[in-house]
Amino acid sequence: MHIETELKLRASRETLAALREHPLLKKRNKSGWQTRELSNQYFDTPEGDLSAAQVALRLRRDGEVIIQTLKCRGRSVAGLSERNEFEWQLEKPKLDLKKLDATCWPEALAALDKKTIKPLFTTDFTREYAEIAWGRGKAKVVIEVALDQGWVVAGKQKEDICEVELELREGTAEALLELASELSATLALMPCDISKAERGYRLLDPASYDLNLPGTELEPTMALDDAFTALAWQLLGSSQRLAEQYRYNGHWGLLQDWVKALSELRALVSSLGQAAPRATSRELRSSLDALLEDWRPLVQAGNDDEDIRRAAPEQFAEELQDPRWGQFSLNTSRWLLARAWTLERNNRGDRQGKAQLASWLMHLLGEEGRDLQLSLYVQRPEDLGEQLPRIERVQSWLHHARQVLEAPQLDRLYGDLNKLQQLAEQPLGDEEAEVREQLLENRIEQARAVDQSRGWKYLLKPASSR
């Protein structure tokens, strides 16, 4: 058994060709490019028990060699994955169930009748690969770069394979992100949090690709730095999975959720104050702002315009053909892995970053709520849009962390604030006077509902009087 650490990147065939000749790889190529033809048969029960347990079981033919592989539950975020992997070399291309014993077989599948495991789909591809020496100071780092082209086939359906895999042979995971980031500066490389096996299952059942990453378990006493790290990784990973699925099927709701994930990440970053000095997050905020500047207005307009919704998948495909999305994803992963926001802060910033989440969050929400001054927007509803960044900061934390607070009716408050945010996002443009008047009335009514709610009043109280 060994731990497989790899980074998967979606690419075009033109990009794969460019990578073969990329100066960065040519300079560090230890082995030269080699080629293998890989044929893989994946197995599961008819009910998909292995997939449900996040287990992949396959037979691979590599030339004359036959290898049985079991990949078990691991963690995968933003394309960077770590999984336990077991391999056995076999004499013939037939699954050896006896190898799947208690030393490797997940406990969650202990009661499974292994005789019900059958072939499901295949992945056949050509792999061009080379070992790259990627030094990090005195540390030795070796990375296998694999360029894969081929097909996933499930019954009469198939999907092309065109991707790069960076697998760590020696060194630390940070090196994978460093290499990928430098390659993506000029090439469109999309970190892709979907395995070849998941693609096969998706061909069999389009709903099988799970967009929901494991929930972030926040505790009232955990440090703000730890809470923010966990939430930011989850939002980044979610944005990757949403991008992959929207690219695949073009369902409008996925693009809406993609923009929401990016908006929440932007709001969380901007809420940290001295815990994240602005200089440390400038590049991330700039990248997020550029993406949101292009895509948030499109989504808002598309909610009421079918022509925009119909044209959006092609526009999104163009986005993925540009290096911008890959660069943002990879650089954000590096930023999170290094906790870069902690490196240049002063003592006060350190104290804030180490503060207990519940107490820090109560202070933040109270401060933001008092500055929001909702009573003013009951009088001036036409100006509510100027408070959207503040509303988004409050909403992002209530969305993900309200469970750590001891305050009344926070679920109801979160719902009321969602309605207020939606009203604030609606532009006061060239609508008919009657439509405009109704929107303003709705803003007034919803601002009052939030301002008078028990949860809101509690958050706005000074800490000494709660």
Sine and cosine of phi, psi and omega as CSV:
sin_phi,cos_phi,sin_psi,cos_psi,sin_omega,cos_omega
0.00,0.00,0.66,-0.75,0.14,-0.99
-0.63,-0.78,0.29,-0.96,0.03,-1.00
-1.00,-0.08,0.85,-0.52,0.02,-1.00
-1.00,-0.02,0.85,-0.52,0.05,-1.00
-0.89,-0.46,0.89,-0.45,-0.08,-1.00
-0.56,-0.83,0.30,-0.95,0.07,-1.00
-0.81,-0.59,0.82,-0.57,-0.06,-1.00
-0.96,-0.28,0.72,-0.70,-0.06,-1.00
-0.74,-0.68,0.83,-0.55,0.09,-1.00
-0.97,0.26,0.61,-0.79,-0.04,-1.00
-0.52,-0.86,0.23,-0.97,0.14,-0.99
-1.00,-0.02,0.22,-0.97,0.04,-1.00
-0.91,0.42,-0.55,0.83,0.04,-1.00
-0.91,0.42,-0.63,0.78,0.02,-1.00
-0.92,0.39,-0.64,0.77,0.04,-1.00
-0.88,0.47,-0.65,0.76,0.02,-1.00
-0.90,0.44,-0.63,0.77,0.01,-1.00
-0.92,0.40,-0.56,0.83,-0.01,-1.00
-0.92,0.39,-0.56,0.83,0.01,-1.00
-0.86,0.51,-0.52,0.85,-0.05,-1.00
-0.95,-0.32,0.19,0.98,-0.07,-1.00
-0.91,0.41,0.77,-0.64,-0.04,-1.00
-0.84,0.55,-0.57,0.82,-0.02,-1.00
-0.89,0.45,-0.61,0.79,0.00,-1.00
-0.99,0.14,-0.62,0.79,0.00,-1.00
-0.88,0.48,-0.61,0.79,-0.05,-1.00
-0.92,0.39,-0.52,0.86,-0.12,-0.99
-0.92,-0.39,0.13,0.99,-0.05,-1.00
-0.95,0.31,0.92,-0.39,-0.06,-1.00
-0.99,0.12,-0.46,0.89,-0.23,-0.97
-0.89,-0.46,-0.24,0.97,-0.19,-0.98
0.98,0.22,0.34,-0.94,-0.01,-1.00
-0.97,0.24,0.75,-0.66,0.07,-1.00
-0.85,-0.52,0.34,-0.94,-0.10,-1.00
-0.80,-0.60,0.67,-0.74,0.08,-1.00
-0.71,-0.71,0.57,-0.82,0.13,-0.99
-0.98,-0.19,0.87,-0.49,-0.08,-1.00
-0.89,-0.45,0.83,-0.56,0.07,-1.00
-0.90,-0.43,0.79,-0.61,-0.11,-0.99
-0.77,-0.64,0.75,-0.67,0.11,-0.99
-0.93,-0.38,0.82,-0.57,0.01,-1.00
-0.98,-0.19,0.52,-0.85,-0.11,-0.99
-0.79,-0.61,0.48,-0.88,0.12,-0.99
-0.23,-0.97,0.11,-0.99,0.15,-0.99
-0.99,0.17,0.31,-0.95,0.05,-1.00
-0.85,0.53,-0.45,0.89,-0.01,-1.00
-1.00,0.05,-0.08,1.00,0.02,-1.00
0.96,0.27,0.59,0.81,-0.05,-1.00
-0.90,0.43,-0.61,0.80,-0.02,-1.00
-0.93,0.38,-0.70,0.72,0.03,-1.00
-0.87,0.49,-0.67,0.74,0.00,-1.00
-0.88,0.48,-0.52,0.85,0.03,-1.00
-1.00,0.00,0.16,0.99,-0.01,-1.00
0.84,0.55,0.74,0.68,0.04,-1.00
-0.86,-0.50,0.68,-0.74,0.09,-1.00
-0.87,-0.49,0.75,-0.66,-0.02,-1.00
-0.81,-0.59,0.80,-0.60,-0.05,-1.00
-0.55,-0.83,0.34,-0.94,0.24,-0.97
-0.93,-0.37,0.77,-0.63,0.01,-1.00
-0.88,-0.48,0.73,-0.68,0.16,-0.99
-0.97,-0.24,0.89,-0.46,0.00,-1.00
-0.87,-0.50,1.00,-0.04,-0.14,-0.99
0.92,0.40,-0.87,-0.50,0.02,-1.00
-1.00,-0.10,-0.02,1.00,-0.07,-1.00
-1.00,-0.08,0.69,-0.73,0.04,-1.00
-0.89,-0.45,0.81,-0.59,-0.08,-1.00
-0.81,-0.59,0.78,-0.63,0.14,-0.99
-0.99,-0.10,0.78,-0.63,-0.07,-1.00
-0.79,-0.61,0.69,-0.73,0.11,-0.99
-0.85,-0.53,0.88,-0.47,0.07,-1.00
-0.95,-0.31,0.81,-0.59,-0.09,-1.00
-0.97,-0.25,0.11,-0.99,-0.04,-1.00
-0.79,0.62,0.75,-0.66,0.06,-1.00
-0.66,-0.75,-0.50,-0.87,0.09,-1.00
-0.75,-0.66,0.63,-0.78,-0.03,-1.00
-0.61,-0.79,0.85,-0.52,0.01,-1.00
-0.68,-0.73,0.79,-0.61,0.09,-1.00
0.82,0.58,0.59,0.81,0.05,-1.00
1.00,0.01,-0.32,0.95,0.00,-1.00
-1.00,-0.01,0.88,-0.48,-0.11,-0.99
-0.78,-0.63,0.50,-0.87,0.12,-0.99
-0.75,-0.66,0.82,-0.57,-0.01,-1.00
-0.61,-0.79,0.51,-0.86,0.15,-0.99
-0.97,0.24,0.72,-0.70,-0.06,-1.00
-0.74,-0.67,0.76,-0.65,0.04,-1.00
-0.90,-0.44,0.69,-0.72,-0.02,-1.00
-0.73,-0.68,0.58,-0.82,0.07,-1.00
-0.67,-0.74,0.72,-0.69,0.08,-1.00
-1.00,0.05,0.77,-0.63,-0.07,-1.00
-0.93,-0.37,0.30,-0.95,0.00,-1.00
-1.00,0.01,-0.40,0.92,0.00,-1.00
-0.61,-0.79,0.38,-0.92,-0.09,-1.00
-0.98,0.19,0.89,0.46,0.04,-1.00
-0.68,-0.74,0.74,-0.67,-0.05,-1.00
-0.85,0.53,0.76,-0.65,0.03,-1.00
-0.97,-0.22,0.99,-0.10,-0.07,-1.00
-0.92,0.40,-0.40,0.92,-0.02,-1.00
-0.92,0.39,-0.40,0.92,0.03,-1.00
-0.93,0.37,-0.39,0.92,-0.09,-1.00
-1.00,0.03,0.93,0.38,-0.05,-1.00
-0.98,-0.21,-0.17,-0.99,-0.11,-0.99
-0.91,0.41,-0.29,0.96,0.00,-1.00
-0.95,0.31,-0.31,0.95,-0.03,-1.00
-0.70,-0.72,-0.43,0.90,-0.12,-0.99
-0.96,0.28,0.77,-0.63,-0.05,-1.00
-0.88,0.48,0.62,-0.78,0.00,-1.00
-0.88,0.48,-0.52,0.85,-0.02,-1.00
-0.89,0.45,-0.33,0.94,-0.01,-1.00
-0.95,-0.33,0.28,0.96,-0.08,-1.00
-0.86,0.51,-0.58,0.82,-0.06,-1.00
-1.00,0.05,-0.01,1.00,-0.07,-1.00
-0.95,0.30,0.70,-0.72,0.12,-0.99
-0.98,0.20,0.96,-0.27,-0.09,-1.00
-0.91,0.42,-0.31,0.95,0.02,-1.00
-0.93,0.36,-0.23,0.97,0.03,-1.00
-1.00,0.10,-0.06,1.00,0.00,-1.00
-0.97,0.25,0.81,-0.58,-0.07,-1.00
-0.74,-0.67,0.31,-0.95,0.09,-1.00
-0.90,0.43,0.62,-0.79,-0.02,-1.00
-0.87,-0.50,-0.78,0.62,-0.06,-1.00
-0.40,-0.92,0.17,-0.98,-0.02,-1.00
-0.82,-0.57,0.43,-0.90,0.19,-0.98
-0.76,-0.65,0.91,-0.40,-0.01,-1.00
-0.87,-0.49,0.81,-0.59,-0.06,-1.00
-0.42,-0.91,0.33,-0.94,0.12,-0.99
-0.99,-0.11,0.75,-0.66,0.00,-1.00
-0.90,-0.44,0.86,-0.52,0.19,-0.98
-0.98,-0.22,0.79,-0.62,-0.15,-0.99
-0.61,-0.79,0.43,-0.90,0.02,-1.00
-0.43,-0.90,0.48,-0.88,0.08,-1.00
-1.00,-0.07,0.78,-0.63,-0.06,-1.00
-0.92,-0.39,0.79,-0.62,0.10,-1.00
-1.00,0.06,0.89,-0.46,-0.08,-1.00
-0.82,-0.57,1.00,0.03,-0.08,-1.00
-0.95,0.32,0.61,-0.79,0.08,-1.00
-0.79,-0.61,1.00,0.06,-0.09,-1.00
0.93,0.37,-0.78,-0.63,0.01,-1.00
-1.00,0.04,-0.18,0.98,-0.04,-1.00
-0.96,0.27,0.68,-0.73,0.04,-1.00
-1.00,0.05,0.77,-0.64,0.01,-1.00
-0.76,-0.65,0.77,-0.64,0.08,-1.00
-0.80,-0.60,0.78,-0.63,-0.03,-1.00
-0.81,-0.59,0.77,-0.64,0.14,-0.99
-1.00,0.04,0.83,-0.55,0.09,-1.00
-0.98,-0.18,0.85,-0.53,-0.02,-1.00
-0.86,-0.51,0.77,-0.63,0.04,-1.00
-0.95,-0.30,0.93,-0.36,-0.12,-0.99
-0.95,-0.32,0.76,-0.65,0.09,-1.00
-0.69,-0.73,0.77,-0.64,0.00,-1.00
0.14,-0.99,-0.59,-0.81,-0.11,-0.99
-0.60,-0.80,0.58,-0.82,0.28,-0.96
-0.99,-0.16,0.79,-0.62,-0.05,-1.00
-0.81,-0.59,0.83,-0.56,0.06,-1.00
-0.76,-0.65,0.97,-0.24,-0.07,-1.00
0.90,0.44,-0.82,-0.57,0.00,-1.00
-1.00,-0.05,0.05,1.00,-0.04,-1.00
-0.96,-0.27,0.51,-0.86,0.05,-1.00
-0.48,-0.88,0.38,-0.92,0.03,-1.00
-0.65,-0.76,0.63,-0.78,-0.06,-1.00
-0.97,0.24,0.48,-0.88,0.11,-0.99
-0.95,-0.31,0.83,-0.56,0.06,-1.00
-0.46,-0.89,1.00,-0.04,-0.15,-0.99
-0.44,-0.90,0.25,-0.97,0.08,-1.00
-0.91,-0.41,0.71,-0.71,0.14,-0.99
-0.88,-0.48,0.82,-0.58,0.12,-0.99
-0.96,-0.26,0.93,-0.38,-0.03,-1.00
-0.93,-0.37,0.75,-0.66,-0.03,-1.00
-0.98,0.21,0.87,-0.50,0.08,-1.00
-0.99,-0.11,-0.56,0.83,0.01,-1.00
-0.39,-0.92,0.73,-0.68,0.01,-1.00
0.87,-0.49,-0.36,-0.93,-0.07,-1.00
-0.92,-0.38,0.36,-0.93,-0.10,-1.00
-0.89,0.46,-0.47,0.88,0.00,-1.00
-0.82,0.57,-0.54,0.84,-0.05,-1.00
-0.90,0.44,-0.57,0.82,0.03,-1.00
-0.87,0.50,-0.71,0.71,-0.02,-1.00
-0.93,0.37,-0.60,0.80,0.03,-1.00
-0.88,0.47,-0.75,0.66,-0.01,-1.00
-0.89,0.45,-0.73,0.68,-0.02,-1.00
-0.88,0.47,-0.63,0.77,-0.01,-1.00
-0.90,0.44,-0.68,0.74,0.00,-1.00
-0.93,0.38,-0.62,0.79,0.03,-1.00
-0.92,0.39,-0.56,0.83,-0.07,-1.00
-0.99,0.16,-0.05,1.00,0.01,-1.00
-0.88,0.48,-0.53,0.85,-0.03,-1.00
-0.82,-0.58,-0.10,1.00,-0.04,-1.00
-0.86,-0.52,0.60,-0.80,0.01,-1.00
-0.98,0.19,0.98,-0.18,0.01,-1.00
-0.84,-0.54,0.92,-0.39,-0.10,-0.99
-0.98,-0.18,0.94,-0.34,0.11,-0.99
-0.80,0.60,0.77,-0.64,-0.23,-0.97
-0.77,-0.63,0.96,-0.27,-0.06,-1.00
-1.00,0.03,0.80,0.59,0.07,-1.00
-0.58,-0.81,0.76,-0.65,-0.02,-1.00
-1.00,0.05,0.21,-0.98,0.09,-1.00
-0.88,0.47,-0.58,0.81,0.03,-1.00
-0.90,0.43,-0.68,0.73,0.02,-1.00
-0.88,0.48,-0.55,0.83,0.04,-1.00
-0.91,0.41,-0.63,0.77,0.05,-1.00
-0.89,0.46,-0.71,0.71,0.04,-1.00
-0.89,0.46,-0.59,0.81,-0.01,-1.00
-0.92,0.40,-0.56,0.83,0.08,-1.00
-0.90,0.44,-0.61,0.79,0.01,-1.00
-0.96,0.28,-0.59,0.81,-0.02,-1.00
-0.56,-0.83,0.98,-0.22,-0.07,-1.00
-0.83,0.55,-0.40,0.92,-0.03,-1.00
-1.00,0.05,0.00,1.00,-0.11,-0.99
-0.97,0.23,-0.35,0.94,-0.02,-1.00
-0.96,0.26,0.95,-0.32,-0.12,-0.99
-0.99,0.16,0.88,-0.47,0.01,-1.00
-0.99,0.12,-0.23,0.97,-0.08,-1.00
-1.00,-0.08,0.94,-0.35,0.11,-0.99
-0.96,0.29,0.36,-0.93,0.06,-1.00
-0.80,0.60,0.70,-0.71,-0.05,-1.00
-0.88,0.47,0.53,-0.85,0.06,-1.00
-0.99,0.13,0.86,-0.51,-0.01,-1.00
-1.00,0.00,0.97,-0.26,-0.01,-1.00
-0.99,-0.16,0.61,-0.79,0.04,-1.00
-0.87,-0.48,0.55,-0.84,-0.03,-1.00
-0.84,0.55,-0.54,0.84,-0.11,-0.99
-1.00,-0.05,-0.04,1.00,-0.03,-1.00
-0.95,0.31,0.43,-0.90,-0.03,-1.00
-0.95,0.32,0.53,-0.85,0.05,-1.00
-0.82,0.58,-0.69,0.72,0.01,-1.00
-0.82,0.57,-0.69,0.72,-0.02,-1.00
-0.93,0.37,-0.66,0.75,0.00,-1.00
-0.90,0.43,-0.72,0.70,0.00,-1.00
-0.89,0.45,-0.68,0.73,0.01,-1.00
-0.84,0.54,-0.74,0.67,-0.03,-1.00
-0.89,0.46,-0.71,0.71,-0.02,-1.00
-0.92,0.38,-0.65,0.76,-0.02,-1.00
-0.91,0.41,-0.66,0.75,0.07,-1.00
-0.87,0.49,-0.68,0.74,-0.02,-1.00
-0.90,0.44,-0.69,0.73,-0.01,-1.00
-0.92,0.39,-0.64,0.77,0.04,-1.00
-0.90,0.43,-0.72,0.69,0.03,-1.00
-0.88,0.47,-0.65,0.76,0.03,-1.00
-0.89,0.45,-0.66,0.75,0.01,-1.00
-0.89,0.46,-0.57,0.82,0.03,-1.00
-0.92,0.39,-0.71,0.70,-0.02,-1.00
-0.92,0.38,-0.62,0.78,0.04,-1.00
-0.91,0.42,-0.66,0.75,0.04,-1.00
-0.88,0.48,-0.69,0.72,0.00,-1.00
-0.88,0.47,-0.70,0.71,-0.07,-1.00
-0.96,0.28,-0.57,0.82,0.05,-1.00
-0.93,0.37,-0.62,0.78,0.09,-1.00
-0.85,0.52,-0.57,0.82,-0.09,-1.00
-0.98,0.21,-0.70,0.72,-0.13,-0.99
-0.84,-0.55,-0.19,0.98,0.08,-1.00
0.93,0.36,0.36,0.93,0.01,-1.00
-0.96,0.28,0.80,-0.60,-0.15,-0.99
-0.84,0.54,-0.65,0.76,-0.03,-1.00
-0.86,0.51,-0.48,0.88,0.02,-1.00
-0.93,0.37,-0.62,0.78,0.03,-1.00
-0.93,0.37,-0.62,0.79,0.08,-1.00
-0.86,0.51,-0.71,0.70,-0.03,-1.00
-0.93,0.36,-0.54,0.84,0.05,-1.00
-0.89,0.46,-0.73,0.68,0.03,-1.00
-0.89,0.45,-0.63,0.78,0.01,-1.00
-0.90,0.44,-0.67,0.74,0.01,-1.00
-0.88,0.48,-0.68,0.73,0.02,-1.00
-0.92,0.39,-0.62,0.78,0.02,-1.00
-0.90,0.43,-0.65,0.76,0.01,-1.00
-0.92,0.38,-0.64,0.77,0.05,-1.00
-0.88,0.48,-0.68,0.73,0.03,-1.00
-0.88,0.48,-0.67,0.74,-0.02,-1.00
-0.92,0.40,-0.66,0.75,0.00,-1.00
-0.90,0.43,-0.68,0.73,0.00,-1.00
-0.87,0.49,-0.68,0.73,-0.07,-1.00
-0.97,0.26,-0.19,0.98,-0.05,-1.00
-1.00,0.01,-0.15,0.99,-0.20,-0.98
-0.98,0.21,-0.26,0.97,0.04,-1.00
0.87,0.50,-0.70,-0.72,-0.06,-1.00
-0.95,0.32,-0.21,0.98,0.10,-1.00
-0.91,0.41,-0.38,0.93,0.06,-1.00
-0.70,-0.72,1.00,0.06,0.01,-1.00
-0.77,0.64,0.62,-0.78,-0.12,-0.99
-0.84,0.55,-0.56,0.83,-0.01,-1.00
-0.89,0.46,-0.52,0.85,-0.04,-1.00
-0.97,0.22,-0.34,0.94,-0.04,-1.00
-0.91,-0.42,0.12,0.99,-0.10,-1.00
-0.85,0.52,-0.73,0.68,-0.04,-1.00
-0.90,0.44,-0.67,0.74,0.00,-1.00
-0.90,0.43,-0.72,0.69,-0.01,-1.00
-0.89,0.45,-0.64,0.77,0.02,-1.00
-0.90,0.45,-0.67,0.74,0.01,-1.00
-0.91,0.42,-0.69,0.72,0.03,-1.00
-0.89,0.45,-0.68,0.73,-0.01,-1.00
-0.88,0.47,-0.63,0.77,0.00,-1.00
-0.91,0.42,-0.69,0.73,0.04,-1.00
-0.90,0.43,-0.72,0.69,-0.04,-1.00
-0.93,0.36,-0.54,0.84,0.03,-1.00
-0.88,0.47,-0.57,0.82,0.01,-1.00
-0.99,0.13,-0.65,0.76,-0.22,-0.97
-0.99,-0.16,-0.49,0.87,-0.01,-1.00
-0.91,0.42,-0.73,0.69,0.05,-1.00
-0.88,0.47,-0.58,0.81,0.02,-1.00
-0.90,0.44,-0.69,0.72,0.01,-1.00
-0.91,0.41,-0.67,0.74,0.02,-1.00
-0.88,0.47,-0.67,0.74,0.03,-1.00
-0.94,0.34,-0.61,0.79,-0.04,-1.00
-0.94,0.35,-0.36,0.93,0.03,-1.00
-0.87,0.50,-0.43,0.90,-0.02,-1.00
-0.88,-0.48,0.19,0.98,-0.09,-1.00
-0.65,-0.76,0.95,-0.32,-0.06,-1.00
-0.91,0.41,-0.54,0.84,0.00,-1.00
-0.90,0.45,-0.63,0.78,0.04,-1.00
-0.91,0.41,-0.67,0.74,0.01,-1.00
-0.89,0.46,-0.62,0.78,-0.04,-1.00
-0.93,0.36,-0.56,0.83,-0.04,-1.00
-1.00,0.10,-0.27,0.96,-0.14,-0.99
-0.89,0.46,-0.64,0.77,-0.02,-1.00
-0.85,0.52,-0.62,0.78,0.02,-1.00
-0.92,0.39,-0.62,0.78,0.05,-1.00
-0.91,0.42,-0.62,0.79,0.01,-1.00
-0.93,0.37,-0.62,0.79,0.06,-1.00
-0.87,0.49,-0.61,0.79,0.05,-1.00
-0.91,0.41,-0.61,0.79,0.07,-1.00
-0.86,0.52,-0.69,0.73,-0.05,-1.00
-0.96,0.29,-0.31,0.95,0.06,-1.00
-0.99,0.11,-0.10,0.99,0.04,-1.00
-0.99,-0.16,0.54,-0.84,0.00,-1.00
-0.90,0.43,-0.23,0.97,-0.16,-0.99
-0.85,0.53,-0.74,0.67,-0.09,-1.00
-0.92,0.40,-0.68,0.73,0.03,-1.00
-0.90,0.44,-0.68,0.74,0.02,-1.00
-0.87,0.49,-0.72,0.69,0.03,-1.00
-0.85,0.53,-0.74,0.67,-0.08,-1.00
-0.89,0.45,-0.72,0.69,-0.06,-1.00
-0.94,0.34,-0.67,0.74,0.01,-1.00
-0.92,0.39,-0.57,0.82,0.05,-1.00
-0.93,0.38,-0.62,0.78,0.07,-1.00
-0.87,0.49,-0.69,0.72,0.02,-1.00
-0.89,0.45,-0.67,0.75,0.00,-1.00
-0.87,0.49,-0.68,0.73,0.00,-1.00
-0.95,0.33,-0.67,0.74,-0.04,-1.00
-0.89,0.46,-0.60,0.80,-0.01,-1.00
-1.00,0.05,-0.11,0.99,-0.13,-0.99
0.75,0.66,0.79,0.61,-0.16,-0.99
-0.89,0.46,-0.42,0.91,0.00,-1.00
-0.93,0.37,-0.25,0.97,-0.03,-1.00
-1.00,0.00,-0.11,0.99,-0.24,-0.97
-0.99,0.15,-0.43,0.90,-0.10,-0.99
-0.84,-0.54,0.32,0.95,-0.07,-1.00
-1.00,-0.02,0.37,-0.93,-0.01,-1.00
-1.00,0.08,-0.08,-1.00,-0.06,-1.00
-0.88,0.47,-0.63,0.77,0.01,-1.00
-0.90,0.43,-0.65,0.76,0.06,-1.00
-0.89,0.46,-0.63,0.77,0.06,-1.00
-0.88,0.48,-0.68,0.74,0.01,-1.00
-0.89,0.46,-0.65,0.76,0.02,-1.00
-0.91,0.41,-0.69,0.72,-0.01,-1.00
-0.90,0.44,-0.48,0.88,0.00,-1.00
-1.00,-0.08,-0.01,1.00,-0.02,-1.00
-0.91,0.41,0.49,-0.87,0.06,-1.00
-0.92,0.40,0.68,-0.73,-0.13,-0.99
-0.82,0.57,-0.74,0.68,-0.11,-0.99
-0.89,0.46,-0.71,0.70,-0.04,-1.00
-0.94,0.35,-0.66,0.75,0.04,-1.00
-0.89,0.46,-0.67,0.74,-0.07,-1.00
-0.92,0.38,-0.64,0.77,0.07,-1.00
-0.87,0.50,-0.66,0.75,0.02,-1.00
-0.90,0.43,-0.72,0.70,-0.02,-1.00
-0.88,0.48,-0.76,0.65,-0.07,-1.00
-0.90,0.43,-0.63,0.77,0.05,-1.00
-0.89,0.45,-0.69,0.73,-0.01,-1.00
-0.91,0.41,-0.72,0.69,0.01,-1.00
-0.91,0.42,-0.64,0.77,-0.02,-1.00
-0.91,0.42,-0.68,0.74,0.01,-1.00
-0.91,0.41,-0.63,0.78,0.02,-1.00
-0.94,0.35,-0.45,0.89,0.01,-1.00
-0.91,0.42,-0.60,0.80,0.07,-1.00
0.76,0.65,0.89,0.45,-0.07,-1.00
-0.85,0.52,-0.50,0.87,-0.01,-1.00
-0.86,0.51,-0.51,0.86,0.03,-1.00
-0.91,0.41,-0.56,0.83,-0.08,-1.00
-1.00,0.07,-0.14,0.99,0.25,-0.97
-0.94,0.35,-0.56,0.83,0.04,-1.00
-1.00,0.09,-0.51,0.86,-0.06,-1.00
-0.79,-0.61,0.91,0.42,-0.08,-1.00
-0.90,0.44,-0.40,0.92,-0.01,-1.00
-0.92,0.39,-0.30,0.95,-0.03,-1.00
-0.99,-0.16,0.09,1.00,-0.09,-1.00
-0.87,0.49,-0.54,0.84,-0.04,-1.00
-0.84,0.54,-0.46,0.89,-0.02,-1.00
-0.93,0.37,-0.26,0.96,0.00,-1.00
-0.99,-0.13,0.15,0.99,-0.03,-1.00
-0.84,0.55,-0.70,0.71,0.01,-1.00
-0.84,0.54,-0.64,0.77,0.00,-1.00
-0.93,0.36,-0.68,0.73,0.03,-1.00
-0.87,0.49,-0.66,0.76,-0.01,-1.00
-0.91,0.42,-0.60,0.80,0.04,-1.00
-0.90,0.45,-0.72,0.69,0.03,-1.00
-0.88,0.47,-0.73,0.69,-0.07,-1.00
-0.91,0.41,-0.62,0.78,-0.02,-1.00
-0.89,0.46,-0.68,0.74,0.02,-1.00
-0.95,0.31,-0.64,0.77,0.05,-1.00
-0.90,0.43,-0.59,0.81,0.01,-1.00
-0.87,0.49,-0.72,0.70,-0.16,-0.99
-0.98,-0.19,-0.32,0.95,-0.19,-0.98
-0.70,-0.71,0.17,0.99,-0.04,-1.00
-0.90,0.43,-0.34,0.94,-0.02,-1.00
-0.93,0.37,-0.28,0.96,-0.01,-1.00
-1.00,0.03,-0.08,1.00,-0.08,-1.00
-0.98,-0.19,0.58,-0.81,0.11,-0.99
-0.98,-0.20,1.00,0.06,-0.02,-1.00
-0.55,-0.83,0.49,-0.87,-0.10,-1.00
-0.98,0.22,0.59,-0.81,0.22,-0.98
0.80,0.60,0.66,0.75,-0.01,-1.00
-0.95,0.30,-0.51,0.86,0.07,-1.00
-0.89,0.46,-0.69,0.72,0.01,-1.00
-0.91,0.41,-0.66,0.75,0.02,-1.00
-0.88,0.47,-0.66,0.75,0.02,-1.00
-0.87,0.50,-0.69,0.73,0.04,-1.00
-0.90,0.44,-0.68,0.74,0.01,-1.00
-0.91,0.42,-0.64,0.77,0.02,-1.00
-0.93,0.36,-0.54,0.84,0.09,-1.00
-0.87,0.50,-0.70,0.72,0.01,-1.00
-0.90,0.44,-0.66,0.76,0.01,-1.00
-0.91,0.42,-0.65,0.76,0.02,-1.00
-0.89,0.46,-0.69,0.72,0.01,-1.00
-0.88,0.48,-0.63,0.77,0.04,-1.00
-0.93,0.37,-0.61,0.79,0.01,-1.00
-0.92,0.39,-0.48,0.88,-0.02,-1.00
-0.97,0.22,-0.36,0.93,-0.02,-1.00
-0.95,0.30,0.84,-0.55,-0.07,-1.00
-0.95,0.31,0.56,-0.83,0.12,-0.99
-0.99,-0.11,0.97,0.25,-0.10,-0.99
-0.99,-0.15,-0.87,-0.49,-0.10,-0.99
-0.98,-0.18,0.46,0.89,0.00,-1.00
-0.90,0.43,0.36,-0.93,0.09,-1.00
-0.88,0.48,0.46,-0.89,-0.07,-1.00
-0.83,0.56,-0.62,0.78,-0.03,-1.00
-0.92,0.39,-0.65,0.76,0.01,-1.00
-0.92,0.38,-0.68,0.73,0.02,-1.00
-0.88,0.47,-0.69,0.73,-0.02,-1.00
-0.90,0.44,-0.62,0.78,0.01,-1.00
-0.92,0.39,-0.63,0.78,0.04,-1.00
-0.89,0.46,-0.69,0.73,0.01,-1.00
-0.90,0.44,-0.65,0.76,0.04,-1.00
-0.89,0.45,-0.65,0.76,0.01,-1.00
-0.90,0.43,-0.63,0.77,0.05,-1.00
-0.89,0.46,-0.69,0.73,0.00,-1.00
-0.88,0.48,-0.74,0.68,-0.03,-1.00
-0.88,0.47,-0.68,0.74,-0.05,-1.00
-0.96,0.28,-0.59,0.80,0.07,-1.00
-0.88,0.48,-0.64,0.77,0.05,-1.00
-0.91,0.41,-0.66,0.75,-0.03,-1.00
-0.87,0.49,-0.68,0.73,0.03,-1.00
-0.92,0.38,-0.73,0.68,-0.09,-1.00
-0.88,0.47,-0.48,0.88,-0.05,-1.00
-0.99,-0.14,0.00,1.00,-0.04,-1.00
-0.96,0.27,0.49,-0.87,-0.03,-1.00
-0.89,0.46,-0.68,0.73,-0.03,-1.00
-0.88,0.47,-0.69,0.73,-0.02,-1.00
-0.91,0.42,-0.71,0.71,0.01,-1.00
-0.88,0.48,-0.61,0.79,0.01,-1.00
-0.91,0.42,-0.70,0.71,-0.02,-1.00
-0.89,0.45,-0.54,0.84,-0.06,-1.00
-0.99,0.15,-0.19,0.98,0.03,-1.00
-0.92,0.39,0.56,-0.83,0.17,-0.99
-0.87,0.49,0.54,-0.84,-0.06,-1.00
-0.83,0.56,-0.56,0.83,-0.06,-1.00
-0.94,0.34,-0.33,0.94,-0.06,-1.00
-0.96,-0.29,0.09,1.00,0.01,-1.00
-0.98,0.22,0.00,0.00,0.00,0.00
